[in-house]
Amino acid sequence: MKRDFAVAVKAVIIKEDKALVLCRSKVEMQSSYMNSRQKWDLPGGGLHFYERAEDGLHREIRLGEVEGLFIILRHG
């Protein structure tokens, strides 16, 4: 079954006066089902079914191997 949308979580990571923005490779862009045209992205990714947004964000950041990152979730 083809999906027409996906639910994703993204993180805005700021340290001092710098923000983390990812530059996606051509291979990653071509293999992406939902986002094949955007070269720049924020850390994060798709949620699993019945997964809380906070849990998905932690999983995606951890899988992305962002070294030395301590995650504090703030709503606002």
PQR file of N, CA, C, O and H, with PARSE charges and radii, in Angstrom:
ATOM      1  N   MET A   1       0.834  -1.178   0.000 -0.4000 1.5000
ATOM      2  CA  MET A   1       0.000   0.000   0.000 -0.0000 2.0000
ATOM      3  C   MET A   1       0.881   1.243   0.000  0.5500 1.7000
ATOM      4  O   MET A   1       1.811   1.346   0.799 -0.5500 1.4000
ATOM      5  N   LYS A   2       0.598   2.165  -0.872 -0.4000 1.5000
ATOM      6  CA  LYS A   2       1.363   3.388  -0.979 -0.0000 2.0000
ATOM      7  C   LYS A   2       0.874   4.407   0.046  0.5500 1.7000
ATOM      8  O   LYS A   2      -0.326   4.633   0.199 -0.5500 1.4000
ATOM      9  H   LYS A   2      -0.158   2.081  -1.522  0.4000 1.0000
ATOM     10  N   ARG A   3       1.829   5.015   0.743 -0.4000 1.5000
ATOM     11  CA  ARG A   3       1.476   6.061   1.703 -0.0000 2.0000
ATOM     12  C   ARG A   3       1.535   7.415   1.005  0.5500 1.7000
ATOM     13  O   ARG A   3       2.408   7.660   0.172 -0.5500 1.4000
ATOM     14  H   ARG A   3       2.804   4.832   0.619  0.4000 1.0000
ATOM     15  N   ASP A   4       0.599   8.287   1.353 -0.4000 1.5000
ATOM     16  CA  ASP A   4       0.582   9.623   0.784 -0.0000 2.0000
ATOM     17  C   ASP A   4       1.178  10.655   1.728  0.5500 1.7000
ATOM     18  O   ASP A   4       1.428  11.791   1.324 -0.5500 1.4000
ATOM     19  H   ASP A   4      -0.110   8.088   2.029  0.4000 1.0000
ATOM     20  N   PHE A   5       1.407  10.278   2.970 -0.4000 1.5000
ATOM     21  CA  PHE A   5       2.009  11.209   3.916 -0.0000 2.0000
ATOM     22  C   PHE A   5       2.745  10.424   4.989  0.5500 1.7000
ATOM     23  O   PHE A   5       2.522   9.227   5.167 -0.5500 1.4000
ATOM     24  H   PHE A   5       1.204   9.356   3.298  0.4000 1.0000
ATOM     25  N   ALA A   6       3.616  11.110   5.694 -0.4000 1.5000
ATOM     26  CA  ALA A   6       4.326  10.515   6.823 -0.0000 2.0000
ATOM     27  C   ALA A   6       4.390  11.552   7.936  0.5500 1.7000
ATOM     28  O   ALA A   6       4.450  12.753   7.671 -0.5500 1.4000
ATOM     29  H   ALA A   6       3.797  12.083   5.550  0.4000 1.0000
ATOM     30  N   VAL A   7       4.378  11.091   9.170 -0.4000 1.5000
ATOM     31  CA  VAL A   7       4.522  11.979  10.312 -0.0000 2.0000
ATOM     32  C   VAL A   7       5.980  11.925  10.735  0.5500 1.7000
ATOM     33  O   VAL A   7       6.539  10.850  10.954 -0.5500 1.4000
ATOM     34  H   VAL A   7       4.330  10.116   9.386  0.4000 1.0000
ATOM     35  N   ALA A   8       6.583  13.089  10.846 -0.4000 1.5000
ATOM     36  CA  ALA A   8       8.000  13.161  11.197 -0.0000 2.0000
ATOM     37  C   ALA A   8       8.205  14.127  12.353  0.5500 1.7000
ATOM     38  O   ALA A   8       7.375  14.997  12.620 -0.5500 1.4000
ATOM     39  H   ALA A   8       6.129  13.962  10.668  0.4000 1.0000
ATOM     40  N   VAL A   9       9.325  13.951  13.025 -0.4000 1.5000
ATOM     41  CA  VAL A   9       9.751  14.871  14.075 -0.0000 2.0000
ATOM     42  C   VAL A   9      11.104  15.435  13.674  0.5500 1.7000
ATOM     43  O   VAL A   9      11.939  14.727  13.114 -0.5500 1.4000
ATOM     44  H   VAL A   9       9.998  13.245  12.807  0.4000 1.0000
ATOM     45  N   LYS A  10      11.311  16.691  13.959 -0.4000 1.5000
ATOM     46  CA  LYS A  10      12.566  17.366  13.642 -0.0000 2.0000
ATOM     47  C   LYS A  10      13.049  18.117  14.862  0.5500 1.7000
ATOM     48  O   LYS A  10      12.251  18.537  15.699 -0.5500 1.4000
ATOM     49  H   LYS A  10      10.632  17.266  14.415  0.4000 1.0000
ATOM     50  N   ALA A  11      14.354  18.285  14.964 -0.4000 1.5000
ATOM     51  CA  ALA A  11      14.946  18.992  16.094 -0.0000 2.0000
ATOM     52  C   ALA A  11      15.641  20.252  15.600  0.5500 1.7000
ATOM     53  O   ALA A  11      16.296  20.251  14.558 -0.5500 1.4000
ATOM     54  H   ALA A  11      15.003  17.944  14.284  0.4000 1.0000
ATOM     55  N   VAL A  12      15.489  21.308  16.355 -0.4000 1.5000
ATOM     56  CA  VAL A  12      16.273  22.523  16.131 -0.0000 2.0000
ATOM     57  C   VAL A  12      17.348  22.503  17.196  0.5500 1.7000
ATOM     58  O   VAL A  12      17.063  22.697  18.378 -0.5500 1.4000
ATOM     59  H   VAL A  12      14.957  21.309  17.201  0.4000 1.0000
ATOM     60  N   ILE A  13      18.587  22.267  16.780 -0.4000 1.5000
ATOM     61  CA  ILE A  13      19.707  22.125  17.706 -0.0000 2.0000
ATOM     62  C   ILE A  13      20.585  23.362  17.579  0.5500 1.7000
ATOM     63  O   ILE A  13      21.150  23.634  16.520 -0.5500 1.4000
ATOM     64  H   ILE A  13      18.818  22.110  15.820  0.4000 1.0000
ATOM     65  N   ILE A  14      20.689  24.105  18.675 -0.4000 1.5000
ATOM     66  CA  ILE A  14      21.467  25.339  18.688 -0.0000 2.0000
ATOM     67  C   ILE A  14      22.500  25.240  19.791  0.5500 1.7000
ATOM     68  O   ILE A  14      22.191  24.863  20.922 -0.5500 1.4000
ATOM     69  H   ILE A  14      20.229  23.883  19.536  0.4000 1.0000
ATOM     70  N   LYS A  15      23.736  25.584  19.445 -0.4000 1.5000
ATOM     71  CA  LYS A  15      24.818  25.653  20.429 -0.0000 2.0000
ATOM     72  C   LYS A  15      25.492  27.000  20.245  0.5500 1.7000
ATOM     73  O   LYS A  15      26.020  27.318  19.179 -0.5500 1.4000
ATOM     74  H   LYS A  15      23.987  25.890  18.527  0.4000 1.0000
ATOM     75  N   GLU A  16      25.459  27.780  21.312 -0.4000 1.5000
ATOM     76  CA  GLU A  16      25.965  29.150  21.281 -0.0000 2.0000
ATOM     77  C   GLU A  16      25.267  29.909  20.163  0.5500 1.7000
ATOM     78  O   GLU A  16      24.063  30.148  20.267 -0.5500 1.4000
ATOM     79  H   GLU A  16      25.030  27.522  22.178  0.4000 1.0000
ATOM     80  N   ASP A  17      25.949  30.292  19.118 -0.4000 1.5000
ATOM     81  CA  ASP A  17      25.306  31.060  18.049 -0.0000 2.0000
ATOM     82  C   ASP A  17      25.215  30.277  16.745  0.5500 1.7000
ATOM     83  O   ASP A  17      25.081  30.868  15.674 -0.5500 1.4000
ATOM     84  H   ASP A  17      26.927  30.098  19.034  0.4000 1.0000
ATOM     85  N   LYS A  18      25.287  28.937  16.831 -0.4000 1.5000
ATOM     86  CA  LYS A  18      25.262  28.094  15.631 -0.0000 2.0000
ATOM     87  C   LYS A  18      24.122  27.084  15.705  0.5500 1.7000
ATOM     88  O   LYS A  18      23.789  26.571  16.774 -0.5500 1.4000
ATOM     89  H   LYS A  18      25.395  28.457  17.702  0.4000 1.0000
ATOM     90  N   ALA A  19      23.532  26.812  14.539 -0.4000 1.5000
ATOM     91  CA  ALA A  19      22.457  25.821  14.440 -0.0000 2.0000
ATOM     92  C   ALA A  19      22.929  24.662  13.576  0.5500 1.7000
ATOM     93  O   ALA A  19      23.681  24.858  12.621 -0.5500 1.4000
ATOM     94  H   ALA A  19      23.802  27.228  13.671  0.4000 1.0000
ATOM     95  N   LEU A  20      22.489  23.457  13.911 -0.4000 1.5000
ATOM     96  CA  LEU A  20      22.840  22.265  13.148 -0.0000 2.0000
ATOM     97  C   LEU A  20      21.837  22.072  12.019  0.5500 1.7000
ATOM     98  O   LEU A  20      20.648  21.867  12.266 -0.5500 1.4000
ATOM     99  H   LEU A  20      21.878  23.298  14.686  0.4000 1.0000
ATOM    100  N   VAL A  21      22.318  22.139  10.776 -0.4000 1.5000
ATOM    101  CA  VAL A  21      21.515  21.905   9.586 -0.0000 2.0000
ATOM    102  C   VAL A  21      22.253  20.851   8.769  0.5500 1.7000
ATOM    103  O   VAL A  21      23.468  20.939   8.594 -0.5500 1.4000
ATOM    104  H   VAL A  21      23.284  22.305  10.576  0.4000 1.0000
ATOM    105  N   LEU A  22      21.523  19.851   8.265 -0.4000 1.5000
ATOM    106  CA  LEU A  22      22.137  18.734   7.556 -0.0000 2.0000
ATOM    107  C   LEU A  22      22.056  18.937   6.049  0.5500 1.7000
ATOM    108  O   LEU A  22      21.033  19.380   5.527 -0.5500 1.4000
ATOM    109  H   LEU A  22      20.536  19.779   8.407  0.4000 1.0000
ATOM    110  N   CYS A  23      23.147  18.610   5.354 -0.4000 1.5000
ATOM    111  CA  CYS A  23      23.178  18.627   3.895 -0.0000 2.0000
ATOM    112  C   CYS A  23      23.081  17.175   3.431  0.5500 1.7000
ATOM    113  O   CYS A  23      23.982  16.376   3.686 -0.5500 1.4000
ATOM    114  H   CYS A  23      23.978  18.251   5.779  0.4000 1.0000
ATOM    115  N   ARG A  24      21.995  16.839   2.754 -0.4000 1.5000
ATOM    116  CA  ARG A  24      21.735  15.463   2.349 -0.0000 2.0000
ATOM    117  C   ARG A  24      22.486  15.127   1.058  0.5500 1.7000
ATOM    118  O   ARG A  24      22.596  15.966   0.164 -0.5500 1.4000
ATOM    119  H   ARG A  24      21.263  17.489   2.547  0.4000 1.0000
ATOM    120  N   SER A  25      22.993  13.918   0.965 -0.4000 1.5000
ATOM    121  CA  SER A  25      23.681  13.460  -0.234 -0.0000 2.0000
ATOM    122  C   SER A  25      22.675  13.161  -1.346  0.5500 1.7000
ATOM    123  O   SER A  25      21.483  12.996  -1.085 -0.5500 1.4000
ATOM    124  H   SER A  25      22.904  13.236   1.691  0.4000 1.0000
ATOM    125  N   LYS A  26      23.159  13.095  -2.582 -0.4000 1.5000
ATOM    126  CA  LYS A  26      22.290  12.756  -3.709 -0.0000 2.0000
ATOM    127  C   LYS A  26      21.671  11.380  -3.531  0.5500 1.7000
ATOM    128  O   LYS A  26      20.501  11.173  -3.854 -0.5500 1.4000
ATOM    129  H   LYS A  26      24.127  13.230  -2.795  0.4000 1.0000
ATOM    130  N   VAL A  27      22.463  10.429  -3.012 -0.4000 1.5000
ATOM    131  CA  VAL A  27      21.967   9.065  -2.802 -0.0000 2.0000
ATOM    132  C   VAL A  27      20.827   9.073  -1.788  0.5500 1.7000
ATOM    133  O   VAL A  27      19.809   8.410  -1.988 -0.5500 1.4000
ATOM    134  H   VAL A  27      23.413  10.597  -2.750  0.4000 1.0000
ATOM    135  N   GLU A  28      20.998   9.821  -0.703 -0.4000 1.5000
ATOM    136  CA  GLU A  28      19.943   9.882   0.313 -0.0000 2.0000
ATOM    137  C   GLU A  28      18.683  10.542  -0.256  0.5500 1.7000
ATOM    138  O   GLU A  28      17.569  10.092   0.011 -0.5500 1.4000
ATOM    139  H   GLU A  28      21.824  10.360  -0.541  0.4000 1.0000
ATOM    140  N   MET A  29      18.861  11.598  -1.031 -0.4000 1.5000
ATOM    141  CA  MET A  29      17.708  12.276  -1.621 -0.0000 2.0000
ATOM    142  C   MET A  29      16.968  11.352  -2.586  0.5500 1.7000
ATOM    143  O   MET A  29      15.737  11.333  -2.593 -0.5500 1.4000
ATOM    144  H   MET A  29      19.766  11.964  -1.248  0.4000 1.0000
ATOM    145  N   GLN A  30      17.692  10.591  -3.396 -0.4000 1.5000
ATOM    146  CA  GLN A  30      17.072   9.691  -4.369 -0.0000 2.0000
ATOM    147  C   GLN A  30      16.352   8.533  -3.696  0.5500 1.7000
ATOM    148  O   GLN A  30      15.354   8.037  -4.220 -0.5500 1.4000
ATOM    149  H   GLN A  30      18.691  10.607  -3.391  0.4000 1.0000
ATOM    150  N   SER A  31      16.846   8.095  -2.544 -0.4000 1.5000
ATOM    151  CA  SER A  31      16.237   6.951  -1.865 -0.0000 2.0000
ATOM    152  C   SER A  31      15.083   7.361  -0.947  0.5500 1.7000
ATOM    153  O   SER A  31      14.391   6.501  -0.400 -0.5500 1.4000
ATOM    154  H   SER A  31      17.657   8.497  -2.119  0.4000 1.0000
ATOM    155  N   SER A  32      14.874   8.655  -0.777 -0.4000 1.5000
ATOM    156  CA  SER A  32      13.824   9.148   0.107 -0.0000 2.0000
ATOM    157  C   SER A  32      12.461   9.057  -0.571  0.5500 1.7000
ATOM    158  O   SER A  32      12.298   9.479  -1.716 -0.5500 1.4000
ATOM    159  H   SER A  32      15.436   9.353  -1.222  0.4000 1.0000
ATOM    160  N   TYR A  33      11.494   8.507   0.140 -0.4000 1.5000
ATOM    161  CA  TYR A  33      10.148   8.377  -0.412 -0.0000 2.0000
ATOM    162  C   TYR A  33       9.395   9.711  -0.358  0.5500 1.7000
ATOM    163  O   TYR A  33       8.712  10.085  -1.311 -0.5500 1.4000
ATOM    164  H   TYR A  33      11.627   8.164   1.070  0.4000 1.0000
ATOM    165  N   MET A  34       9.525  10.411   0.748 -0.4000 1.5000
ATOM    166  CA  MET A  34       8.722  11.608   0.957 -0.0000 2.0000
ATOM    167  C   MET A  34       9.453  12.916   0.664  0.5500 1.7000
ATOM    168  O   MET A  34       8.802  13.931   0.415 -0.5500 1.4000
ATOM    169  H   MET A  34      10.080  10.107   1.523  0.4000 1.0000
ATOM    170  N   ASN A  35      10.768  12.921   0.686 -0.4000 1.5000
ATOM    171  CA  ASN A  35      11.511  14.180   0.630 -0.0000 2.0000
ATOM    172  C   ASN A  35      12.680  14.043  -0.337  0.5500 1.7000
ATOM    173  O   ASN A  35      13.836  14.078   0.084 -0.5500 1.4000
ATOM    174  H   ASN A  35      11.296  12.096   0.888  0.4000 1.0000
ATOM    175  N   SER A  36      12.398  13.889  -1.616 -0.4000 1.5000
ATOM    176  CA  SER A  36      13.457  13.615  -2.585 -0.0000 2.0000
ATOM    177  C   SER A  36      14.015  14.867  -3.249  0.5500 1.7000
ATOM    178  O   SER A  36      14.917  14.763  -4.081 -0.5500 1.4000
ATOM    179  H   SER A  36      11.459  13.861  -1.958  0.4000 1.0000
ATOM    180  N   ARG A  37      13.509  16.039  -2.907 -0.4000 1.5000
ATOM    181  CA  ARG A  37      13.968  17.265  -3.569 -0.0000 2.0000
ATOM    182  C   ARG A  37      14.685  18.245  -2.660  0.5500 1.7000
ATOM    183  O   ARG A  37      15.341  19.169  -3.139 -0.5500 1.4000
ATOM    184  H   ARG A  37      12.777  16.124  -2.232  0.4000 1.0000
ATOM    185  N   GLN A  38      14.568  18.055  -1.362 -0.4000 1.5000
ATOM    186  CA  GLN A  38      15.156  19.015  -0.427 -0.0000 2.0000
ATOM    187  C   GLN A  38      16.567  18.606  -0.038  0.5500 1.7000
ATOM    188  O   GLN A  38      16.771  17.540   0.543 -0.5500 1.4000
ATOM    189  H   GLN A  38      14.035  17.304  -0.972  0.4000 1.0000
ATOM    190  N   LYS A  39      17.540  19.449  -0.356 -0.4000 1.5000
ATOM    191  CA  LYS A  39      18.938  19.147  -0.042 -0.0000 2.0000
ATOM    192  C   LYS A  39      19.248  19.396   1.434  0.5500 1.7000
ATOM    193  O   LYS A  39      20.059  18.679   2.021 -0.5500 1.4000
ATOM    194  H   LYS A  39      17.375  20.315  -0.828  0.4000 1.0000
ATOM    195  N   TRP A  40      18.622  20.386   2.030 -0.4000 1.5000
ATOM    196  CA  TRP A  40      18.899  20.764   3.414 -0.0000 2.0000
ATOM    197  C   TRP A  40      17.784  20.257   4.312  0.5500 1.7000
ATOM    198  O   TRP A  40      16.613  20.263   3.933 -0.5500 1.4000
ATOM    199  H   TRP A  40      17.964  20.968   1.553  0.4000 1.0000
ATOM    200  N   ASP A  41      18.163  19.815   5.512 -0.4000 1.5000
ATOM    201  CA  ASP A  41      17.180  19.248   6.430 -0.0000 2.0000
ATOM    202  C   ASP A  41      17.629  19.469   7.866  0.5500 1.7000
ATOM    203  O   ASP A  41      18.788  19.787   8.129 -0.5500 1.4000
ATOM    204  H   ASP A  41      19.114  19.810   5.820  0.4000 1.0000
ATOM    205  N   LEU A  42      16.701  19.297   8.778 -0.4000 1.5000
ATOM    206  CA  LEU A  42      17.001  19.311  10.206 -0.0000 2.0000
ATOM    207  C   LEU A  42      17.130  17.876  10.688  0.5500 1.7000
ATOM    208  O   LEU A  42      16.566  16.971  10.074 -0.5500 1.4000
ATOM    209  H   LEU A  42      15.759  19.038   8.564  0.4000 1.0000
ATOM    210  N   PRO A  43      17.869  17.646  11.785 -0.5600 1.5000
ATOM    211  CA  PRO A  43      17.959  16.294  12.337  0.2800 2.0000
ATOM    212  C   PRO A  43      16.581  15.789  12.752  0.5500 1.7000
ATOM    213  O   PRO A  43      15.764  16.545  13.277 -0.5500 1.4000
ATOM    214  N   GLY A  44      16.334  14.513  12.512 -0.4000 1.5000
ATOM    215  CA  GLY A  44      15.064  13.907  12.877 -0.0000 2.0000
ATOM    216  C   GLY A  44      14.658  12.875  11.862  0.5500 1.7000
ATOM    217  O   GLY A  44      15.485  12.411  11.076 -0.5500 1.4000
ATOM    218  H   GLY A  44      16.997  13.899  12.085  0.4000 1.0000
ATOM    219  N   GLY A  45      13.394  12.508  11.868 -0.4000 1.5000
ATOM    220  CA  GLY A  45      12.912  11.520  10.914 -0.0000 2.0000
ATOM    221  C   GLY A  45      11.505  11.083  11.225  0.5500 1.7000
ATOM    222  O   GLY A  45      10.821  11.684  12.053 -0.5500 1.4000
ATOM    223  H   GLY A  45      12.722  12.884  12.507  0.4000 1.0000
ATOM    224  N   GLY A  46      11.077  10.031  10.557 -0.4000 1.5000
ATOM    225  CA  GLY A  46       9.707   9.549  10.663 -0.0000 2.0000
ATOM    226  C   GLY A  46       9.409   8.835  11.966  0.5500 1.7000
ATOM    227  O   GLY A  46      10.270   8.180  12.555 -0.5500 1.4000
ATOM    228  H   GLY A  46      11.633   9.543   9.884  0.4000 1.0000
ATOM    229  N   LEU A  47       8.170   8.979  12.398 -0.4000 1.5000
ATOM    230  CA  LEU A  47       7.701   8.282  13.596 -0.0000 2.0000
ATOM    231  C   LEU A  47       7.207   6.892  13.243  0.5500 1.7000
ATOM    232  O   LEU A  47       6.651   6.674  12.166 -0.5500 1.4000
ATOM    233  H   LEU A  47       7.471   9.511  11.920  0.4000 1.0000
ATOM    234  N   HIS A  48       7.411   5.954  14.155 -0.4000 1.5000
ATOM    235  CA  HIS A  48       6.812   4.633  14.026 -0.0000 2.0000
ATOM    236  C   HIS A  48       5.363   4.720  14.498  0.5500 1.7000
ATOM    237  O   HIS A  48       5.000   5.615  15.261 -0.5500 1.4000
ATOM    238  H   HIS A  48       7.862   6.130  15.029  0.4000 1.0000
ATOM    239  N   PHE A  49       4.542   3.781  14.036 -0.4000 1.5000
ATOM    240  CA  PHE A  49       3.139   3.746  14.421 -0.0000 2.0000
ATOM    241  C   PHE A  49       3.035   3.608  15.936  0.5500 1.7000
ATOM    242  O   PHE A  49       3.701   2.754  16.521 -0.5500 1.4000
ATOM    243  H   PHE A  49       4.837   3.054  13.416  0.4000 1.0000
ATOM    244  N   TYR A  50       2.224   4.420  16.572 -0.4000 1.5000
ATOM    245  CA  TYR A  50       2.004   4.452  18.018 -0.0000 2.0000
ATOM    246  C   TYR A  50       3.221   4.925  18.817  0.5500 1.7000
ATOM    247  O   TYR A  50       3.262   4.710  20.028 -0.5500 1.4000
ATOM    248  H   TYR A  50       1.682   5.114  16.097  0.4000 1.0000
ATOM    249  N   GLU A  51       4.192   5.548  18.197 -0.4000 1.5000
ATOM    250  CA  GLU A  51       5.372   6.060  18.909 -0.0000 2.0000
ATOM    251  C   GLU A  51       5.111   7.506  19.333  0.5500 1.7000
ATOM    252  O   GLU A  51       4.576   8.305  18.565 -0.5500 1.4000
ATOM    253  H   GLU A  51       4.158   5.723  17.213  0.4000 1.0000
ATOM    254  N   ARG A  52       5.495   7.823  20.561 -0.4000 1.5000
ATOM    255  CA  ARG A  52       5.371   9.211  21.018 -0.0000 2.0000
ATOM    256  C   ARG A  52       6.414  10.065  20.304  0.5500 1.7000
ATOM    257  O   ARG A  52       7.502   9.583  19.990 -0.5500 1.4000
ATOM    258  H   ARG A  52       5.929   7.174  21.185  0.4000 1.0000
ATOM    259  N   ALA A  53       6.088  11.322  20.046 -0.4000 1.5000
ATOM    260  CA  ALA A  53       6.998  12.224  19.335 -0.0000 2.0000
ATOM    261  C   ALA A  53       8.344  12.341  20.058  0.5500 1.7000
ATOM    262  O   ALA A  53       9.395  12.334  19.417 -0.5500 1.4000
ATOM    263  H   ALA A  53       5.203  11.714  20.301  0.4000 1.0000
ATOM    264  N   GLU A  54       8.315  12.448  21.378 -0.4000 1.5000
ATOM    265  CA  GLU A  54       9.554  12.579  22.151 -0.0000 2.0000
ATOM    266  C   GLU A  54      10.445  11.351  21.985  0.5500 1.7000
ATOM    267  O   GLU A  54      11.660  11.474  21.832 -0.5500 1.4000
ATOM    268  H   GLU A  54       7.461  12.454  21.899  0.4000 1.0000
ATOM    269  N   ASP A  55       9.834  10.165  22.016 -0.4000 1.5000
ATOM    270  CA  ASP A  55      10.596   8.925  21.864 -0.0000 2.0000
ATOM    271  C   ASP A  55      11.181   8.813  20.457  0.5500 1.7000
ATOM    272  O   ASP A  55      12.328   8.399  20.290 -0.5500 1.4000
ATOM    273  H   ASP A  55       8.846  10.065  22.140  0.4000 1.0000
ATOM    274  N   GLY A  56      10.401   9.178  19.456 -0.4000 1.5000
ATOM    275  CA  GLY A  56      10.886   9.135  18.083 -0.0000 2.0000
ATOM    276  C   GLY A  56      12.024  10.097  17.844  0.5500 1.7000
ATOM    277  O   GLY A  56      12.977   9.775  17.136 -0.5500 1.4000
ATOM    278  H   GLY A  56       9.469   9.515  19.592  0.4000 1.0000
ATOM    279  N   LEU A  57      11.931  11.281  18.432 -0.4000 1.5000
ATOM    280  CA  LEU A  57      13.008  12.262  18.269 -0.0000 2.0000
ATOM    281  C   LEU A  57      14.302  11.762  18.904  0.5500 1.7000
ATOM    282  O   LEU A  57      15.369  11.868  18.300 -0.5500 1.4000
ATOM    283  H   LEU A  57      11.156  11.543  19.008  0.4000 1.0000
ATOM    284  N   HIS A  58      14.215  11.221  20.106 -0.4000 1.5000
ATOM    285  CA  HIS A  58      15.400  10.650  20.753 -0.0000 2.0000
ATOM    286  C   HIS A  58      15.994   9.525  19.904  0.5500 1.7000
ATOM    287  O   HIS A  58      17.211   9.462  19.730 -0.5500 1.4000
ATOM    288  H   HIS A  58      13.347  11.134  20.596  0.4000 1.0000
ATOM    289  N   ARG A  59      15.154   8.643  19.379 -0.4000 1.5000
ATOM    290  CA  ARG A  59      15.641   7.529  18.552 -0.0000 2.0000
ATOM    291  C   ARG A  59      16.321   8.038  17.291  0.5500 1.7000
ATOM    292  O   ARG A  59      17.407   7.572  16.944 -0.5500 1.4000
ATOM    293  H   ARG A  59      14.166   8.694  19.521  0.4000 1.0000
ATOM    294  N   GLU A  60      15.703   8.979  16.606 -0.4000 1.5000
ATOM    295  CA  GLU A  60      16.267   9.489  15.361 -0.0000 2.0000
ATOM    296  C   GLU A  60      17.590  10.214  15.584  0.5500 1.7000
ATOM    297  O   GLU A  60      18.524  10.053  14.799 -0.5500 1.4000
ATOM    298  H   GLU A  60      14.821   9.357  16.888  0.4000 1.0000
ATOM    299  N   ILE A  61      17.674  10.997  16.631 -0.4000 1.5000
ATOM    300  CA  ILE A  61      18.919  11.712  16.920 -0.0000 2.0000
ATOM    301  C   ILE A  61      20.009  10.708  17.285  0.5500 1.7000
ATOM    302  O   ILE A  61      21.149  10.840  16.841 -0.5500 1.4000
ATOM    303  H   ILE A  61      16.914  11.128  17.268  0.4000 1.0000
ATOM    304  N   ARG A  62      19.663   9.707  18.091 -0.4000 1.5000
ATOM    305  CA  ARG A  62      20.628   8.687  18.502 -0.0000 2.0000
ATOM    306  C   ARG A  62      21.103   7.878  17.300  0.5500 1.7000
ATOM    307  O   ARG A  62      22.297   7.597  17.185 -0.5500 1.4000
ATOM    308  H   ARG A  62      18.737   9.600  18.452  0.4000 1.0000
ATOM    309  N   LEU A  63      20.190   7.496  16.397 -0.4000 1.5000
ATOM    310  CA  LEU A  63      20.564   6.732  15.208 -0.0000 2.0000
ATOM    311  C   LEU A  63      21.406   7.564  14.244  0.5500 1.7000
ATOM    312  O   LEU A  63      22.204   7.020  13.481 -0.5500 1.4000
ATOM    313  H   LEU A  63      19.221   7.724  16.490  0.4000 1.0000
ATOM    314  N   GLY A  64      21.223   8.886  14.282 -0.4000 1.5000
ATOM    315  CA  GLY A  64      21.996   9.768  13.419 -0.0000 2.0000
ATOM    316  C   GLY A  64      23.425   9.950  13.891  0.5500 1.7000
ATOM    317  O   GLY A  64      24.233  10.594  13.220 -0.5500 1.4000
ATOM    318  H   GLY A  64      20.574   9.328  14.902  0.4000 1.0000
ATOM    319  N   GLU A  65      23.737   9.378  15.053 -0.4000 1.5000
ATOM    320  CA  GLU A  65      25.084   9.412  15.593 -0.0000 2.0000
ATOM    321  C   GLU A  65      25.638  10.824  15.718  0.5500 1.7000
ATOM    322  O   GLU A  65      26.770  11.096  15.321 -0.5500 1.4000
ATOM    323  H   GLU A  65      23.081   8.855  15.598  0.4000 1.0000
ATOM    324  N   VAL A  66      24.831  11.712  16.272 -0.4000 1.5000
ATOM    325  CA  VAL A  66      25.312  13.050  16.582 -0.0000 2.0000
ATOM    326  C   VAL A  66      26.077  12.933  17.886  0.5500 1.7000
ATOM    327  O   VAL A  66      25.478  12.783  18.950 -0.5500 1.4000
ATOM    328  H   VAL A  66      23.911  11.491  16.595  0.4000 1.0000
ATOM    329  N   GLU A  67      27.393  13.000  17.809 -0.4000 1.5000
ATOM    330  CA  GLU A  67      28.259  12.731  18.961 -0.0000 2.0000
ATOM    331  C   GLU A  67      28.179  13.838  20.007  0.5500 1.7000
ATOM    332  O   GLU A  67      28.101  15.023  19.684 -0.5500 1.4000
ATOM    333  H   GLU A  67      27.880  13.122  16.944  0.4000 1.0000
ATOM    334  N   GLY A  68      28.200  13.421  21.255 -0.4000 1.5000
ATOM    335  CA  GLY A  68      28.259  14.358  22.368 -0.0000 2.0000
ATOM    336  C   GLY A  68      27.015  15.217  22.510  0.5500 1.7000
ATOM    337  O   GLY A  68      27.094  16.325  23.041 -0.5500 1.4000
ATOM    338  H   GLY A  68      28.263  12.458  21.517  0.4000 1.0000
ATOM    339  N   LEU A  69      25.890  14.743  22.058 -0.4000 1.5000
ATOM    340  CA  LEU A  69      24.666  15.537  22.081 -0.0000 2.0000
ATOM    341  C   LEU A  69      23.813  15.138  23.269  0.5500 1.7000
ATOM    342  O   LEU A  69      23.518  13.959  23.463 -0.5500 1.4000
ATOM    343  H   LEU A  69      25.826  13.843  21.626  0.4000 1.0000
ATOM    344  N   PHE A  70      23.425  16.107  24.052 -0.4000 1.5000
ATOM    345  CA  PHE A  70      22.503  15.888  25.162 -0.0000 2.0000
ATOM    346  C   PHE A  70      21.201  16.562  24.783  0.5500 1.7000
ATOM    347  O   PHE A  70      21.180  17.766  24.529 -0.5500 1.4000
ATOM    348  H   PHE A  70      23.665  17.065  23.894  0.4000 1.0000
ATOM    349  N   ILE A  71      20.122  15.812  24.740 -0.4000 1.5000
ATOM    350  CA  ILE A  71      18.847  16.318  24.239 -0.0000 2.0000
ATOM    351  C   ILE A  71      17.973  16.797  25.379  0.5500 1.7000
ATOM    352  O   ILE A  71      17.711  16.058  26.328 -0.5500 1.4000
ATOM    353  H   ILE A  71      20.139  14.834  24.946  0.4000 1.0000
ATOM    354  N   ILE A  72      17.523  18.043  25.279 -0.4000 1.5000
ATOM    355  CA  ILE A  72      16.541  18.597  26.197 -0.0000 2.0000
ATOM    356  C   ILE A  72      15.342  19.007  25.357  0.5500 1.7000
ATOM    357  O   ILE A  72      15.459  19.864  24.481 -0.5500 1.4000
ATOM    358  H   ILE A  72      17.737  18.642  24.508  0.4000 1.0000
ATOM    359  N   LEU A  73      14.205  18.408  25.616 -0.4000 1.5000
ATOM    360  CA  LEU A  73      13.000  18.737  24.837 -0.0000 2.0000
ATOM    361  C   LEU A  73      12.280  19.890  25.528  0.5500 1.7000
ATOM    362  O   LEU A  73      12.004  19.850  26.727 -0.5500 1.4000
ATOM    363  H   LEU A  73      14.110  17.712  26.327  0.4000 1.0000
ATOM    364  N   ARG A  74      11.987  20.916  24.737 -0.4000 1.5000
ATOM    365  CA  ARG A  74      11.241  22.069  25.244 -0.0000 2.0000
ATOM    366  C   ARG A  74      10.051  22.307  24.346  0.5500 1.7000
ATOM    367  O   ARG A  74      10.185  22.368  23.123 -0.5500 1.4000
ATOM    368  H   ARG A  74      12.211  20.948  23.763  0.4000 1.0000
ATOM    369  N   HIS A  75       8.912  22.440  24.939 -0.4000 1.5000
ATOM    370  CA  HIS A  75       7.704  22.742  24.178 -0.0000 2.0000
ATOM    371  C   HIS A  75       7.510  24.243  24.190  0.5500 1.7000
ATOM    372  O   HIS A  75       7.671  24.887  25.227 -0.5500 1.4000
ATOM    373  H   HIS A  75       8.803  22.391  25.931  0.4000 1.0000
ATOM    374  N   GLY A  76       7.168  24.797  23.055 -0.4000 1.5000
ATOM    375  CA  GLY A  76       6.924  26.219  23.099 -0.0000 2.0000
ATOM    376  C   GLY A  76       6.818  26.790  21.787  0.5500 1.7000
ATOM    377  O   GLY A  76       6.609  27.995  21.653 -0.5500 1.4000
ATOM    378  H   GLY A  76       7.037  24.274  22.213  0.4000 1.0000
TER
END
